[in-house]
Amino acid sequence: MKWRALVLLLLLGPSADAQEPIVVGTSYELVSKILGETRRYNVYRPPGHAESEESYPVLYLLDGGVNEDFIHVAGIASLAAEFRKIRPFLVVGIEGIDRYHDLLPPTRVDADKEHLPTAGGAADFRRFLVEELQPAVRERFRVTDESVLLGESVAGHFVVETLVEQPRAFTGYAAVSPSLWWNDRSLERGLGERLGALDLAGRSLYPTLADEGGEMEEAVGGVAAALEAAALPGFVWRYEPMPEESHGTILHPAALEAVRWLFATDAAKESLLRPWAAAAVRVDA
């Protein structure tokens, strides 16, 4: 009987119940004086980051909690490789507490106030990202000066607003189905007048939209029209709607496309830009 047990042990390994955790990233806490609370952020690092001396760009992900979008976008980041034409990058996911408060500015519209009564804290949250979180990330990790801000829905509104209010805060911006209907579309309606005064040289914007229709489609289209009319030198942008997607499904394909564009390898950039320009995608140099 003993030899039978030995054969079974060799076949099954040391233990049939052996377990090993699958680690996607690491969570950290940051005490914010600006917000008056402790905020959690989650970090995905590319393979080899801990051992190498190389520095990497950073994708700052809004709604970046483990139960939000962090794991989804970390999976996209894991695709980064030379043969996939994507450069490796860190993902820093900022976990939400009250996303409507953090991500939306105040509104003059009574229906907005009734629908989302806690909204209005976007300016302070932006200060937290720029003045507290980014320095903490730079101190803890080896990162370059290249950084991208990614958000969907109301987080997409925050992305576009950040580009307008503080364009030097990030080098790239990805706004997925941004809720530009907020506050009677004030962000989109005022964009044309403000663009000429903004320093957007060396910055990139990737807005996209699902099959939203109505005010969402009109507002995002209005942003694209304003950018096209401004023709700002040194500012690169790309608008390709995804009408085959819904508001609930667009994040994955849009995040992948944003990553493939904003973190393209040097060898891929030239070959990628040409077909976009030929397809009348807005790329201003």
N, C-alpha and C positions, 0 to 999 in steps of 0.2 A: 504494500500500500504506500510505503514511503516513496518508492521510485515514481509512482503515479503522481503524488503530490509535488515532487520535484519537477517532473515534466510540465505539470500545470503551471507551476511558478515561473518556469522559464518561458512558457508561451505567453503568459499574461504580463510578465514584467514584475517589478518589485511589489506593486500593489494595484489591484484592479480599480481601487478608488483613488489613485493618485491624482492630485489636482494642482494646477498651476494657474495663477491669475493672468489674464490678458491685459496688459497695461497700455493704454492709449495715450495718456498724458499725466500731468501732475497738477494738483490744485494748490493755489496759494491764496492768502488773505492779505489785504492791504487796508490799513486804517486810513480813512479819508477825512482830513480836516475840512475840506471843501464841502463834502456831503454830510459830514457829521455822523458817519456810520462806517462799519467794516464791510468791504466789498470783496467778493471772491472772484478770482479769475483762473482760468484753466489753460494750460500750455501744452501744445503738441510740439515736440522737437523732431527734426528729421533724423533718420538713422545716422549714427556717427557723430552727432553734434557734441555729445559729452566728451568724446575722445579727441576730436580734432581741434585745431586752433582757428578754423574757418569761421567767419561771421556770415550771418544770413539775414535776408529781409524778413519783415514781420507782416502777417495779416492780422489785423485787429478785427475780431468778429463780434458784432453786437448780437444780443440774445445768445450769448456764448456759454450758457450753462450746460452741464452734462445732460440735463433733461430738456434742453432747448436744442441748439443747432451745433454744439461743439463737436460731438462725435461724427456727425454727418460731414462737416467741413474738414475735420481731421482726416477722415477717410479720403477725401479729395486731395488733401495735401500729401498723403502717402503715395499718390501717383507720381509725384515729382521725380523725374529722371531725365537724363539726356535724350534717351531714345523716344521719350514722350514729349520732348521739347518744353519741359517745365523745370524751372530752377527750384531747388529745395528752399523752403521757407518755414518759419515758425508760425504757428497759429496761437494767438492769445484771445481766448474767448471770455468776454466779460459777462458774468452771470447776472441775469435780470432780477430785480426785486419788484419794482413797480415800473414796468417798461413804458407805460404811457406817460408817467411823470418824467422819467429820465429822457425820453426820446422825442417828445413833442414840445414845442414852444407854446406860450400862451396863445389864446384865440379870442377874437372878438365875436365869434359866432355863438349865439345862445345854444343852438342845437349841439354844437361840439362840446360845450361846457356840460350840458346835460348828459351827453353820451359818454364822455371821458372826463369826469370831474377832477381827477387828480393830475391831469396834464399840465405842463407848464415849466418843467424843470430842466429843459434841454441845455440852457446856457451853463448852468452849474455842472451838469454831467459832462459837457464838453471840456470845461476847465479841469475836471477830475481826470479825464483821459489824457489831456495834454500836459498838465502840470504835475500830476501825481503818478498815473499809471505808466505812461511812456518812460519817465525817468527811472521808475522801479524796474521796468523790463530791461532797459539799457544797462542798469547796474548789475542785474542778476544774470543776464545772458549775453552772449556775443552776437550782436546784431549790427547791421549796416544802417545807413541813414534812410534806406528805402522802406516805406511802410504803406500799407493799404488798409482802408477802412471799408468794411463790407456790412451791409444790412439790408433787411427785407421788410416790406410793408412800412409801418411807422419808423422802423429802423432805417429804411431806405430814405424816408423824408429827412431823418437826422443826417444821413450821409450827404445828401444834396445841400442841406442847410450848412453843414460844416464846410463844404467846398466854398460856399458863398461867404460865410462869416469868418472863417479862419483857413484860407486855402493852403497856407504853408504848414499846417498841422500834420498832413500826410502827403505822400507823393502820388498816391493813387486812390480812387474812390469808386466803389461799386454799389450802385443803388438798384436793388431788385424790387420791381413793382412798388415803387415808392408812393406813399400815401399823400400825394401832393394836393389832394382835395382839401386837406386840413386848412382851417382858417380862411375859407373862401378862396383857396388857391393863391394865397398871398405870396408865397415863395416863388411860384412860377410866374405870376403876373408881374412881379417887380424885378425879375431876373434881367430882362433886357436892359434896363436902366443902369443896373449895377455892374454888369460884366466889364464895361470899359475901364472901370476903376480897380479891377481885381488883378493881382499879380498871379496869373495862372501858368506862367512859363515853367516848363518842366513838370507839369502836372498832367494826370490822366484821369478820365472819367468813363466809366462803363455803366450806363443806365439801360435797363431792359424792362419789359412789361409782358405780363401774361394776357389772357383773353379778358381783360377787365372791362373794356368798353367804357362808355360814359365819361364822367369827369376824370377818372384815372387816365384814360387814354388821351383825352384832350390836354390834360396838364403835362404829362410826360412828353407828348408831342410838342407842346408849347416850349418846354425846356430845350428840346432838340432844335426847334426853329430859332430860338434866341441864340443858341450856340452857333448855329450855322450862319446867322446874320452877323454875329460879332466877329467871326473869323480871327480869333485871337492867336497871335504868333506864339509858337512853342507849346501850345496846349493841344493835347491829343485826346480825341474822344471817339466813342463808337456806340451807336444806338442800333440795336437789332432786336425788335420785339419777338416774343415767342408765343404767338397766338395759339399754338397747339397745347400750351400749358395753362393750368388754372392757377389761381392765387395760392392754392394749397400744394401745388406740385412744382412750381417754378424754381424753388431755391436750389435744388440739386443741379439741374442742367445749367442754370444761370451762374451758379458759383463755379462750376467747372469751366465754363466759357470765360468767366472773368479771370480765373487763375491762369488759364492757358494764354490769355492775352497779357495780363499785367505782370506775370512772372515768366514770360516766354524766355527761352534761352537766347543768347546773343545770335546764334546761328539761325534761329527760327524767326527772329524779328523781321528781317527784310522780306523773307518769303511770305510772311503772314500779312504784312502791311499792303503788299501789292494787290492781292485779290480783294481786300476790303475796299481799297480805293476804287478799283474797277467796278465794284458793286455799288458804288455811290454811298458807301458808308463814310461818315464824316470823320476824316482824319486831317487835321490842320497842322502844318509844320511851320 
